[in-house]
Amino acid sequence: MSNLQSLLEARARLVDGEPIRILIGHVMHRAIEIEPASKFMTDLRAAFLCDIDEAIAGLTPPDPAAPAIALPNPDERTA
């Protein structure tokens, strides 16, 4: 599975409302699982989605059919 594919799947799970669980511990079989409070979970979900969208944008090649961004002319002066 590609990194892009795993990011898209993680994004879909977050958008679908899958609960966020946090594992605390350095060894998986002895870790403690917690679910954050609803307000914190909402903020955390938004932050994760923002980070995932940014990572997806970095891995997705630009669309050649998309209009080019107009760059300012260096000869033009702004007041």
Contacts in CASP RR format, 6 or more apart in sequence:
PFRMAT RR
TARGET T0000
AUTHOR 0000-0000-0000
METHOD contacts of the structure
MODEL  1
MSNLQSLLEARARLVDGEPIRILIGHVMHRAIEIEPASKFMTDLRAAFLC
DIDEAIAGLTPPDPAAPAIALPNPDERTA
3 59 0 8 1.000
4 56 0 8 1.000
4 59 0 8 1.000
4 60 0 8 1.000
7 52 0 8 1.000
7 55 0 8 1.000
7 56 0 8 1.000
7 59 0 8 1.000
8 56 0 8 1.000
10 48 0 8 1.000
10 52 0 8 1.000
11 49 0 8 1.000
11 52 0 8 1.000
11 53 0 8 1.000
11 56 0 8 1.000
14 20 0 8 1.000
14 45 0 8 1.000
14 48 0 8 1.000
14 49 0 8 1.000
14 52 0 8 1.000
15 49 0 8 1.000
17 45 0 8 1.000
19 35 0 8 1.000
19 41 0 8 1.000
20 35 0 8 1.000
20 36 0 8 1.000
20 41 0 8 1.000
20 44 0 8 1.000
20 45 0 8 1.000
20 48 0 8 1.000
21 33 0 8 1.000
21 34 0 8 1.000
21 35 0 8 1.000
22 33 0 8 1.000
22 34 0 8 1.000
22 35 0 8 1.000
22 36 0 8 1.000
23 31 0 8 1.000
23 32 0 8 1.000
23 33 0 8 1.000
24 31 0 8 1.000
24 32 0 8 1.000
24 33 0 8 1.000
24 34 0 8 1.000
25 31 0 8 1.000
25 32 0 8 1.000
35 41 0 8 1.000
36 44 0 8 1.000
END
